[in-house]
Amino acid sequence: MTTNPLVARIETGAAPRETLATLALEQHRVIPADRRAFLHLAQRPETTPEASVFFEFLAEGESMAGERLIAFAEACGVDETRLTSYEPLPGCQSYPAYVAWLALNANPTDVVLALTSNFAEWGAYCATIAAALREHYAFTEAACGFFDFFAEPSPELDEKAAAAVHAGRVNENLVRGYSSKLKHYEAMFWASLPTPAQGTP
């Protein structure tokens, strides 16, 4: 059972579809923002070739996730009009804003470690949500694809991260601080999503 309150509600089918719709809308802003940040990190002059490969791999993954997000949004009832007029929530967008800050200011090798420290937790959330969407919300395989993508372990990503860390210099104190803030902003993302009173999903 997850300790994330909102993910726990989704896991049991207690979260309304409107909450899922807001999740889709917020992710429509997070995914392209993170992709641009990763591409910037890949292209910085001080980024090692190994770290560049890692960040390019992440950016490609964000593109693939963005394609899968469309089916999830449609299953939640999000149409193009709502998507383009939606005003994102500051608490939900704090995470990509901090990723952008790291892309501009942090040592790229430190960013590799900080980002990967949060991947397992995010992947576990996605696995829980994917299962719940099938069991409680009757979503199609395509509509669950966004969460399936992040839930699946990626040995290739792990290998690229290890190569990047091996090739660069790491400041462990800074990495701990970056990782802690990323976890804080991740929690803020979930806490900022509205959770109306329970209704029929």
Disulfide bonds with the S-S distance in Angstrom:
none
